[in-house]
């Protein structure tokens, strides 16, 4: 699956869900069911590549500020939300995580959409009738920690001042 096809499915699911991230999980699942099983696996592969790219200290800082804290699991869910917003928001956030100050809407809540990350596996299970344990796994590259320069809680607001002003002000 090409990256453009991946992002088209993300955009179509978001638009069909009227930008509601929780409803988007269901609409994405329905769209994935229209694909062949191997295309669903490819969608997951591309998504994991994007999660690996987003595994960055600045992106984590954004999730931390928006959510008032952000555990490892919460950061995964935040990256699911970030992907759900589409390619433009995603790529802009990778360059400048503070740009998310202009993106978060009330409907986004704490910006954690875990279900996006599980949608391909669930769709594949339904499509093939096979158990989830048989779904081909794509590896998250987290063994060396996030990319970029780390931060501590005392300095995170200074790192992303626009987000801090919006969510901690």
Buried (B, 14 or more C-beta within 10 A) or exposed (E): BEEEBBBBBBBBBBEBBEBBBBBBBBBBBEBBBEBEBEBBBBBBBBBBBBBBBBBBBBBBBBBBBBBEEBEEEBBBBBBBBBBBBBBEBBEBBBEEBBBBBEBBEEEBBBBBBBBBBBBBBBBBBEBEEEEEEEBEEBEBEEEEEBBBEEBEEEEBBEBBEBBBEBBEE
